[in-house]
Amino acid sequence: MLPPHFSNTIFLLCLFFTLLEATKSLNLTLPHQHPSPDSVVLHVLRSVNASLSRRQLSSSSSSSSSSCRTGNPIDDCWRCDSSDWASNRQRLADCSIGFGRGTLGGKNGRIYVVTDSSDNNPANPTQGTLRYGVIQEEPLWIVFSSNMFIRLKEELIINSYKTLDGRGSAVHITGNGCLTIQYVQHVIIHNIHIYDCKPSGGAVVAASPTKAGKRGRSDGDGISIFGSQKIWVDHCSMSHCSDGLIDAVLGSTAITISNNYFTHHNEVMLLGHDDSYAPDTGMQVTIAFNHFGQGLVQRMPRCRRGYIHVVNNDFTSWKMYAIGGSGNPTINSQGNRYAAPSDPSAKEVTKRVDSRDDGEWSNWNWRTEGDLMENGAFFVASGESVSTMYSKASSLEPQASALVDQLTRNAGVFGGPRDDEGQSGDSYSPYEGGGSSSGGSIGGMGGIGGTARGTSSSSSDDSNFFGMIFGSNAPPRPRLTLLLSSLLMICVLSSSTLLLW
């Protein structure tokens, strides 16, 4: 029989390694990471179905809302459920879907009106500029007093709880660095042209009213997202940047990228830092109702780890591939239209990047459902098959890709050229409504103020969804009480063992 101190030592070692594994799991569970990504996917499908049903019902009605309904649940939410969006701009914050659902932006904050398009002093911006607004600590809903062309001197660092709302004006952002969303939460970027973004660095840039520091070199992305959660990019037109149009890395999650118009770019979208960066296992991104247009080459997106839902997008062409990945990401492609290029060697939608053979990626969960393949396009699926439970949920199947035209017809910035070659077909005018106030001060909307920062609760019936065909690769969050009790037991047993020795 082993002496008591040996037994205690063995037990102590077992408990230590159990605690170590639980701590790893805790570190891999990101803030705002959804515990059941499959339920989020089904909520998106249900939202689209409901919006299309309302459109069908209203088409036979003479009500004013019938003419604006498209079946796109995001647009119908803020454009059709209110008689005047300009007097109720913050309604937009209630309209996100997918993993970015509940992104507040500047909701319940004051309106800040950009009246000065200059960016002369990135370290100490003047009131009235865009940079002055985005670095404030309080929630702000940022609008623009007129059409603006903003050429940034350095990257624009955006603080938490901010909305950039370009509705009512034609807003163009270009220059050095462009938009940086770094270790913050609840940011909405809506209805902005973003293009020709170049690398920057080496300058002092303000990140808050009281903090400015020398920046390292940026890549020249249109929008760079680092370690941030609850981010929503909607109805932007993006092209011609030095690196990516949208890159999300270093533990970013709870992101929705919707209704955007992407053109003329090589590496469009990167999701994940690198294959060895374990926290990106918790990355969850919804890519919905976007138009991937002319002159795109690859990465629509390129995924590392995480759970990526690609739903009802229009991929009109690519030169290398559309969706790529490495590091065992989960990719769920539903109801998209993929139109392959004429090059016979580039017909495949998917690409397992840097993977030597199918033995390496055969267990990665890459699924296609309801996708339309045109001009010889094909999607190489892998991983688990459809579960019996999910296959019975016929009412929640993804909308047919035949409806992609309808769901993406307003992708990009409303009311004007969506890129340098295309025109929006929508009747919405960017110059209707959109009220502004004089001066660049943080101002009014008649008493809307406060600093409410609570997150929206999820739907009460999310728990009733059917299970999807595959789940998140993220480990479950361990109970904090279990970790604390384990730590306490280690301390007690350590003391006991030392005394016995």
Stockholm file with secondary structure:
# STOCKHOLM 1.0

chainA/1-501         MLPPHFSNTIFLLCLFFTLLEATKSLNLTLPHQHPSPDSVVLHVLRSVNASLSRRQLSSSSSSSSSSCRTGNPIDDCWRCDSSDWASNRQRLADCSIGFGRGTLGGKNGRIYVVTDSSDNNPANPTQGTLRYGVIQEEPLWIVFSSNMFIRLKEELIINSYKTLDGRGSAVHITGNGCLTIQYVQHVIIHNIHIYDCKPSGGAVVAASPTKAGKRGRSDGDGISIFGSQKIWVDHCSMSHCSDGLIDAVLGSTAITISNNYFTHHNEVMLLGHDDSYAPDTGMQVTIAFNHFGQGLVQRMPRCRRGYIHVVNNDFTSWKMYAIGGSGNPTINSQGNRYAAPSDPSAKEVTKRVDSRDDGEWSNWNWRTEGDLMENGAFFVASGESVSTMYSKASSLEPQASALVDQLTRNAGVFGGPRDDEGQSGDSYSPYEGGGSSSGGSIGGMGGIGGTARGTSSSSSDDSNFFGMIFGSNAPPRPRLTLLLSSLLMICVLSSSTLLLW
#=GR chainA/1-501 SS CCCHHHHHHHHHHHHHHHHHHHHHHHHHSCTTCCSCHHHHHHHHHHHHHHHHHHHHHHTTSCSGGGGTCCSCHHHHHHHHSSSCGGGCGGGGGGCCCGGGTTCCTTTTSEEEEECBCCCCCTTSCCTTBHHHHHTCSSCEEEEESSCEEEEESSCEECCSSEEEECTTSCEEEEEESCEEEESCEEEEEESCEEEEEECCCSSEEEEETTEEEECCCCCCCSEEEESCEEEEEESCEEECCSSCSEEEESSCEEEEEESCEEESEEECEEESSCTTCGGGGGCEEEEESCEECTTEEECSSEEESSEEEEESCEECCCSSCSEEEESSCEEEEESCEEECCSCGGGCBSEEETTCCSHHHHTTSCEEEESCEEETTCBCCCBSCCCCHHHHTCGGGSCCCGGGHHHHHTTCSSTTSBSSSSCBCCCCCCTTSSCCCCSSSSEECSTTCCCCCCCCCCCCTTGGGSCCCSSCCSSCCCCCHHHHHHHHHHHHHHHHHHHHHC
#=GC SS_cons         CCCHHHHHHHHHHHHHHHHHHHHHHHHHSCTTCCSCHHHHHHHHHHHHHHHHHHHHHHTTSCSGGGGTCCSCHHHHHHHHSSSCGGGCGGGGGGCCCGGGTTCCTTTTSEEEEECBCCCCCTTSCCTTBHHHHHTCSSCEEEEESSCEEEEESSCEECCSSEEEECTTSCEEEEEESCEEEESCEEEEEESCEEEEEECCCSSEEEEETTEEEECCCCCCCSEEEESCEEEEEESCEEECCSSCSEEEESSCEEEEEESCEEESEEECEEESSCTTCGGGGGCEEEEESCEECTTEEECSSEEESSEEEEESCEECCCSSCSEEEESSCEEEEESCEEECCSCGGGCBSEEETTCCSHHHHTTSCEEEESCEEETTCBCCCBSCCCCHHHHTCGGGSCCCGGGHHHHHTTCSSTTSBSSSSCBCCCCCCTTSSCCCCSSSSEECSTTCCCCCCCCCCCCTTGGGSCCCSSCCSSCCCCCHHHHHHHHHHHHHHHHHHHHHC
//
